[in-house]
C-alpha cells in the first residue's frame, strides 16, 4: 500500500523548507495563524501533511494577491521637499549659492 503524495508526512525541518521559511517562522505561523494546517506529534517529533502545506502556501499566495497588503506592495517614493541643502532642477543653483 503506497501513500499518495498528499498524505505523506514530512518532518518539521522539511516542512519549513517546503514553505520556504525558517523553523522559527513556521512555529510562529502554527501558533498565530488559525488557517495553518494541523501538526501531528509522533514519538516526540512534529510532522505535517505535504498536501496540506502546499494548499496553505497556495491560499497565502492567492490572499496576498487579492487584498491590498502593504507588506507586499512596493513602497512609493515621496516627492522631494526643497530644503536648505537641496538643489533645484530648473537651474536656480546660482541664485542659492550667493
Secondary structure, 3 states (H helix, E strand, C coil): CCCCCCCCEEEHHHHHHHHCCCHHHHHHHHHHCCCCCCCEEECCEEEEEHHHHHHHHHHHHHHHHHCCCCCCCCCCCCCCCCCCCCCCCCCCHHHHHC
